[in-house]
């Protein structure tokens, strides 16, 4: 009788964790958890547009602040601005794309 209670509790825990993961996935899938606004309701000003691996230690990252993009070379212990003041493309002016993982 005690074993059945432990089995039921374990299955209930697995069910609840599965429901939480499914709800999280659905919220992200349909844009309700995209993080476009901060916790105070202000629109975020800084966004990562895209990133690419240069070698095993360095990455090129395109970031957007307000409506201006900046290309950065980021590595361990050093970072450089490759190009700054790039005007944002019109098709990206109002939308945020996901970071490309290489």
Order of alpha helices (4+ residues) and beta strands (2+ residues): alpha-beta-beta-beta-beta
